[in-house]
Amino acid sequence: LLLYVGETGAADRRWKGDHDCKAYLSAYGEALQRCGLPHQLSIRFCTDAPSDTRARRRMEQQLIQRWQPPFNKETRQRWATPFTADV
């Protein structure tokens, strides 16, 4: 299950900063745990992404359109914003 697609030229810096996806991922893991469902969440980086910013962004949009990941803002009309309400 692919939850998020994002482009950056500096993944280490981007992921260390504030990012909504980190909160979504944490809440998703907690929800699965509360339901007693096994999970193995992981983060992966594509190391052969284009170095050119426009090409990376084009690739990002193609992947978002193909996979429709629920944590991307482009798919919120389909999925709504996941895991943002406190329970």
Order of alpha helices (4+ residues) and beta strands (2+ residues): alpha-alpha-alpha-alpha
